[in-house]
Amino acid sequence: MRTKTILWPTDFSETASHALQYAIEMANMYQVGIRIVHVVNQPFGDENYMILAVTAEDLANSMEQVAAEKMHSLLAKLTTSMPVETVIRRGDAVTEIVAEANSGDIGMVVIASHGRTGLAHFLHENVAEAVANQASCPVLVVK
């Protein structure tokens, strides 16, 4: 863990940015880099349920472009001397984050929990919990 990159998954929320501070602190402490990953959900297209007027591919490309702009803006504000790399993936958030975490060069995942409880916990997928259960490296869940 002490020589491998820190993975920080983000959805660009305020909660996720709070976890970034922990990721930076861990990266500085161990003198390692940070990999920022954002996952764009694959939209359902008209070929699936006749929901969209544009193709699912066009919508996904547009979503990736917005994510890239947000990532660029985030990097402009980031103050760390450690190397930072960014990754934008398309698909299921848990699947893609776990794949990145288990890629072999990640020493720790620092991920935000949105802290849902009660009925909301059962209605929404808990990405942080799923990543913590499936990642082969340590996972720090920040509230």
Residue pairs with C-beta under 8 A, 6 or more apart in sequence:
1 30
1 107
1 108
1 137
1 138
2 30
2 32
2 107
3 30
3 32
3 107
4 32
4 105
4 106
4 107
4 108
4 137
5 32
5 33
5 34
5 35
5 85
5 105
5 106
5 107
6 23
6 26
6 27
6 30
6 32
6 33
6 34
6 35
6 106
6 107
6 108
6 109
6 110
7 34
7 35
7 37
7 97
7 100
7 101
7 106
7 108
7 109
7 110
8 16
8 19
8 20
8 23
8 34
8 35
8 36
8 37
8 109
8 110
8 111
9 16
9 36
9 37
9 38
9 39
9 93
9 97
9 100
9 109
9 111
9 127
9 131
10 16
10 17
10 19
10 20
10 36
10 37
10 38
10 74
10 112
11 38
11 93
12 38
12 67
12 70
12 74
13 112
13 114
15 112
15 113
15 114
15 115
15 142
15 143
16 112
18 112
18 142
19 110
19 111
19 112
19 142
20 78
20 110
22 110
22 140
22 142
23 34
23 110
24 34
24 78
24 80
24 82
26 108
26 110
26 140
27 33
27 34
27 80
27 82
28 80
28 81
28 82
30 107
31 82
32 82
32 107
33 82
33 83
33 84
33 85
34 80
34 82
34 83
34 84
34 85
35 84
35 85
35 86
35 87
35 100
35 106
36 71
36 74
36 84
36 85
36 86
36 87
37 86
37 87
37 88
37 89
37 96
37 97
37 100
38 67
38 70
38 71
38 86
38 87
38 88
38 89
39 88
39 89
39 90
39 91
39 92
39 93
39 96
39 97
40 60
40 63
40 64
40 67
40 88
40 89
40 90
41 63
41 90
41 91
41 92
41 93
42 56
42 60
42 90
42 91
42 92
43 52
43 56
43 59
43 60
43 63
44 51
44 52
44 56
45 51
45 52
45 55
45 56
45 57
45 59
46 52
46 53
46 55
46 56
47 56
48 56
52 59
60 90
64 88
64 90
67 88
68 88
71 86
71 88
75 84
75 86
78 84
87 100
89 96
89 99
89 100
90 96
93 125
93 127
94 125
94 127
94 130
94 131
94 134
97 109
97 111
97 127
97 131
97 135
98 130
98 131
98 134
98 135
100 106
101 109
101 131
101 134
101 135
101 136
101 137
101 139
102 134
102 135
102 136
102 137
106 137
107 137
107 138
108 137
108 138
108 139
108 140
109 131
109 132
109 135
109 137
109 138
109 139
109 140
110 139
110 140
110 142
111 127
111 128
111 131
111 132
111 139
111 140
111 141
111 142
112 128
112 141
112 142
112 143
113 126
113 128
113 129
113 141
113 142
113 143
114 124
114 128
115 143
116 124
116 126
128 139
128 141
129 141
131 139
132 139
132 141
